[in-house]
Amino acid sequence: MKQSLYTVFQNMTSEETGRLFETLDPNTCVEENTVNRIEARLNRRFLKQRRSFASVWKPVAIAAAACAVIYLTLGFTVPGVADGLYRLAHPDTTTDSYFMQQPDEHEPVKEIEQAIENTRAKNIGGCVEMIGSYSGELPNDAEINKEAAGTTEHPAVDPDEYAYLLTLQPELKELYYDGSRLIINAHFECPFAGDFLVGFGNSEIAHRHNLDMLTAHVLGTVNGTPYDFGGYGHSVIPIFDKKEANGFTMQTDIDLSTPLPDGTVEMTLYYYIYNCDDPEIEYNVARVKHQFSFDTTAGNKHEAKTCELTLSGSAPMTVTEMDPETKEFSKIGNRTVSFDGLKLNLETTFLPGGMTIAINTYTLPNSFDENLMQSLLTYHEGLQFDVYVNGERVEYRVPNSLGGDRWKIELPIHAEDLPEIRSIRLVPKIVRITGIVPILDPVDASKKGDPIVLTVDDAPIGMPEYGFNLLGWEEAVLSDCAIELPLN
């Protein structure tokens, strides 16, 4: 049973998304309160940082964290491609789609299974701390402990009311590491699992509170030496079977800035638990400290090939401008941009989930500054590719930004598929947002403003304070800049 559709939804075109939802059973529709909860999670990244850990997790797609019970089978036809490349049109072989499933219910992918085994991960243990009694291990513990007495934003926390949380014990179900990405699935078996599931469309399950959980801190050592794990962000995806309320799985997904050193890692994750009984007020009540270890050596053994992509021509592009003082994005708009002379260094690697193509470095012409580059290598819009295998276009949207100047795509092609492949051709295109709908409330994302059309070359507008929903997008193909990937 596939239950958490996260990055796949971000990587689908509007046409693909439409075809998918046409196949869904109406009974799987997500409840309105679930959508509001997920939209609130999405929009937290636009809030001003209230605590030092409040903005470190990567947003989750609404359709994903809602955990609707959907079997994703996009049966795209790829004429002229051998049957062995069916996986190109079937997302069940990518890293993302594999980890959409419960740890005990994966579709077999031997490369990923072997990678999990190679980490030799071990569960060390875990414990729960109540707010007001945090151990002081983290710099902001003292500040957060004070909030237990209550603030103008939320009431005081009664430790006795949440004492039942002290029995939570995380069990490490599986750990995946490939040199650039770390995925941890931890299972919590408990009789009060309904408290963590009610916010995701399970109000019929018995519960005493409506609780939410997020990964906020990642600490640890490599070979006994303290290590800064960095990374783009730490996101948590709740994966659960809504028919059972005796447990739930939390997935933490970390995109690493650089590979970890070879050796043994001892890591500690902190999951923060929030009370969400009142949709207008969410506040921390406790946290779970989870410790485990794993080995990085096998995950670092991947050979990369490099090639250079030179862009040219002009196209409209969505540009976000950063305030030089606050370092926050303050304006958004569309303008015509020249890409002449922009050189991107592509690195291709065969990882357990398939062929990964990353843009790690680049050379900028004088007319192209870092602000434009950050807008080019972004999440929904910016640089994307049409992919052709053996001369046939593969209907599969693959871009997945890691934020800033780090960008990658994953093709479900494994080394064993190469004998069937004559060529893989990438045709770059620029996708721009054509309009947005501002969100007016940081908690209730259903409160939206009037739609705003982003006209090309008009003055940029102020970035909505609490984020926005997309009204639409268009693309411009840079057909003269196509590139063949090195296969041998």
N, C-alpha and C positions, 0 to 999 in steps of 0.2 A: 504494500500500500504506500503510495507516494503522497506525502502530506505537506511538505513545505516548499512551495515554489518560489524561490527567491531570485537569484541572478538571471535565471532563464527568462523571466518576464521582462527584466530590464533589457535583455538582448534580443527581443522580438520586435518585428516591425508592427505597425498598426494593423496591416492586413493579416499577419500571422496571429496576432492576438485576437482579432475578430473571428478568424476561423476556429481558434481554440475554444473560445467561449460559446460558439455555436454548437459545439459537441458536448457541452457540459449538461449534466442532469440538473434541472432547476432546483432540486432538493439540496444541492451542494452550495447554493448561494450563501454568501457570508452575511451574517446579521449586521444591522446598521451600527450597533455599538462596537462590533469588531472592527469595522472599517474606521470608525472614529478613533479607536484605540491605536490602530496601526498608523493612521495619518498623524496622530499626535506624536508617535515615535519618530516618524519620518521628519516631522517639523521641529523636533527638539534641536536638530543641528543648527537651526537658524536662531535659536534663542541666545541671549547673552549668557555667558558662562556664569552660572550661579555657584557651582562648585568646581574644583579643579578636575574632577572626573566626569563632569556632566556632558562633555562634548567629545569624548575620545572614541565612541563606538560608531561604526559605519551604519548609515540608515538602511533599513530593510524595506523591500518592496511591499506595498500593501497586499497584493495578492499572495505574497509569500508568507509573511508572518501570520496572516489570517488562517493559515493551515487548513484550507478547504480540502476535503478529501477528493483529489482530482488525479486521475491517471493521465499523465501527459504523454500522448502519443501523436506526434506531428508526423503524419505519413507523407512526407514530401517525396515527389518523384524526381530522381536525378538521372535523366536520360544519358546513355552513353557511359555511365560509370559502372564498374563491376559490382556484382552483388556484395562482395566483401566490403564495399564502402557504404553499405547501408547506414552505418553509424554516422556518416556525415549528415544525414538528414534525420537522425534519430538521437535526441540529446541524452539518452540514457548512458552514454559512455564518457561524458565529460565529468570533471571533478565536481562541478556544481550540482549536476543532476544526480550523481551518485549519492551525494550527501543530503539530497532532498529527503531521502528515505530514512526510516527508523534504522538504527544500527543492526538490528536483527532481521531486517527485511530487505537488504540491498539486492538489486539485480547484480548478478556476478560480473565483475570486471577484474580480471586476474592481476592486471598491472597495479591497480589501486589496492587490491587486497594484499598483494606482496609488499607494497610500500608501507601499509599499516603494520604488517608483521615485522618489517625490518626496523621499525622504531623501537621495538622491545619496550613498549610503554608499560609503566607500573603505577598503579594507584597507591599513593602514600597515605592519604586520609584527608579529612576535612572537619571543620567545626563551624558553629554559628556564634556570632557575637551580636548582642543587642545594641542598638544605638544608645549612646550614653556610657557604654562600657567598651568602646573600641580600644584596641590594645596600644595604640600610639605608634604602630609600625609605619604608618603613612603620614606624610607631612600635614594633611588636613584633618587628621583624626580628632584633634582637640576642638577644632571649629565645629565639626559635624556632631561631636558628642554634646555640645551645648544645645544643639537643636532638639535634643530629646525633651528639653524643658518646654518646648513650644516656641513658635515665632508668630509674627503677624500673618504669615502665610499658612501655617498649619497648627493644629493643636498639639499639646504635649503627648508624648508616647508613654503609655502604661506598659512596663515590661511584662507584667503578669498577663496582659491581654494577648501578647504575642509569644508567650513562653513556649507554646507548642512548637514553634519554629526551631527551637534548640535541638530537636531530634533529627533535623535534616542532615543527611550524610551523602555527599556526592560520590558516585562510583564512576570511575573512568571506563567508558564503554569502548572507545576507540580513539586513536590519535593518528593523524595524517600529517606528514611533513615532506616537502619536495624541494626545499632550498629557497623557495620564495613564498610559501604559504603554509600556515599551520592551522589545522582544524581539530578542535577538541570536542568530543561528544561526552557529556557527563549526564548520568541518569540519577534522578532523585526518586526513590521509591518511598511513598508515604501515604497514610490514609487520608491526608488533607490535600491531595493534589488538586482537588477542585478549586482551591483558593487561587491557584496559579493558572487555571484553565478558563475561569469564568470570563475573563476579559477577551477571550478569543472565540466567542460564540458558543460558550458552554454554560449558559446561565442555569440550565436545568440540573447541573451537577451540584450536589450538596456542598456548601461552602459557608464559612463564617466571615471571611473577608475577600475582597477582590484585590489580589496581589499581583505585582509585576516584578520581573527580575532582569537585571542587565549586568553584563560583564563590564567592570570599570577599571580594574588595575591588573597589570601583568608584571610580576616580579620574578626573579630567579637568578640562577648561576649556570655557567657553562664550564665544566671541568673544575668546579669549585670556586670560580671567579665570578663576582657579580657582573651581570650583563644587562645592558639597556636594549630591550627587545624592539623598541621603536615601532616601526610599521605604520601603515596608513591609518588603520583603525581597528577597533575590536568590536565586532558585531555579535549579537547573540540571537539565535533563531530558536524559538520554542518548537520542538517537534514532539507531537504526542498523538495518541489514539483517543479521540474524544469520547469513544464508547467506554473507555476504562478510566477511572479516576484514582487509580492506586499508584500513579507515578507519572513522571514527565521527563523528557530529555532536553537539556539545554546545549546548544551548539555555539561555540565561540570560534570565530573565523578571523585570523590575523594575517594580513598581507605584510610580509616583512620587507624592510627597506633593502637589506642585504642578507645573504645566507648566514645562518648561524655557524660558528666554528664547529669543526668535527669534534665529536665527543658526547659526553653525557650532560643533559640539561636537567636541572631540578627547578621546577616552575611552580609558582603560586598564582592562582587566579582568585580574584575577589568578585563575587556576585553580590550586587546590592539589591535588596528587596524593598519595594515601594508599596505603600498603601494607596489603592486607587478606588476606595469605596465612593468617594465624592469625585466625579469627573472634573470638577473645577479645582481640586486640590490633590496633588500627589506628593507624598513625602516619604523619606527613608525611614524604615523601622528596624532593619537588621541587615547583616551581610553574612555571606558564606565564604569561608576561606578554604580553598581546595588546592591540595598539593599532590604532585605527581612527577614522574621522571620519564625521560625517553632519550634515545640515541639519534644523533643527527647524521652520522657518518654515511649511511647508505643514501639518504635523501639528498646529499650534496654531490653525488656522483652522476652528473648529467653533462654531456658534451654539448656545447652551443656552437651554432654556425651564424655568421654575421653577413649582412649585405646592406647596401645603402639605397635609400629611396629619396630621389630628388623631386620635389614638387614644383609645379609651375602653373601659371594662369591665375585667374581671379574668380572669386565666388563670394556670395553673401555668407557671413558667419555670425553666430551669436557670440557677443563679447561681454564678459563680466569684468567690471572695473573694481579694483580694490582700493579702499581708503588708505592712503599712505601712513596715517597715524594709528588707526585702530587695527589695521591689517585685516579688516573684514570686507567682504564683497558688498559694495554700496550701490552699484548701478548695473543695469543690464540693457542690452540693445543689439540690433543687427546692423552690420555695416559691411560694405564690400571690401574684401581684403585681398591683397596680392600675395601669392605664395612663391613667387619667383625666387629661386636661389635657396629655398629652405631645404636642408638635407637632414633626413632622419636615419639614424643607425638602427636597423632591425636585427634582433637576435632571436634565432629560432632554436628551440630546445624540445626534445622528446621527453615529456614528463609522464608520470603514471596515468594522468587523465587525458593525455593526448599531446599533439604538437602545440606548443605555446610560442606565440610571436610577441616579443616585447620591444618597446621603444624606450631605451634607457638613456641614450645620449642623442644630441642633435647639434647642428650648426645653423645659426641664425644669420640671415642677411641683415643689413643695417636697418631696413624698413620694418623688421619684424622683431618686436620686443618680447620680454618675458611675460608681460601681461597677455599678449596675444597668444603666446605659446601655451599658457595655462588654460586659456579658453579653447584652444584647439584640442588639447589632450584632456578631455573632461568626461563627464559621466553619460548624460543622455544625448548631448549634441556634440558638435565638433567633428573630428576626424573619425571616419568609419570606413569599412571596406566591403565591396562586393567580392566574393570569393569564387573562383573558377577552378574546377578540378578536371584535368584531362579535357580542357576546353569547354566544359559545360558549367553553367552558373549553378552554384549550390545555394538553395533558398534557405539560408540560415544566418541569422544576424549574430555576429560574434564579438563585437567590441566590448571591452570591460576595463574601464579606467581604474587605476589605483590611486588617482588623485595627483594633483600637481603635474610634475613632468614624468610621472611613471604611468605607463599605459601598457596593456597587453590584451591579446585575444587568444582564445583557446579553440583549436580545431580538434574534433574527435578522431584524429588520425594517429595511429600507433606505428611504431617501427615495422611491425609485421605487415602493415598495409602497403608499404612502399613499393613492393614489386608490382602492384596493380596501378600505381600512379605514375603517369608520364610528366605531369606538370601541375603546379599549384600557382595560380596567378591572382594577385591582389590588385584590384582597381580602387584607388582611393576616392572617397566622396566626402563632401562637407554637409553635415546635417545641421539645420538651424531651427530654432524655436520660432514659430510664427505668432504665438500669443500665449498669455499666461492668465491665470485666475488667482489673484492674491488671497492668501489665507489670513483672516483677521483675528483669530484667537489661537493662542499657543497650545491649548488643550483640546478645544472643540474645533476640529478641522472642518466641520461642516459649515462653519460661519465663514463665508467667502465674499470677496468684493466683486466689483464689476469686471468682466473680462477686459484685458488690455491687449490690443493688437500691436505686435512689434514690427513696424514697417522698416524696410531696409533703408539705411542711411539717414533715418530720422534721429533726433537727439535721444540718447539713452535715458531710461527712466530710473527712478529710485528703486532699489531692490526691496520688495515687500518684507516687512520686519519678521514675519513668521513663516516665510516661504511661500510657495505657490504650487498650483497644479498646472500641468501643461495643457494648453488649448489646442495645440497642433504643431506640426513641424513639416519642413520641406527639405529636399536634398539636391545638391548639385554634384554631378559626377565629374571627376578630373580624369577623363579617359586617356589623356596623353601621358599620364604619369604611372601607368601600370608597371608592375614588377613581378618577375618570376622568382619564387623562393628557391634557395639551394636545397636540393634533396640528397645529394651524395657528398 
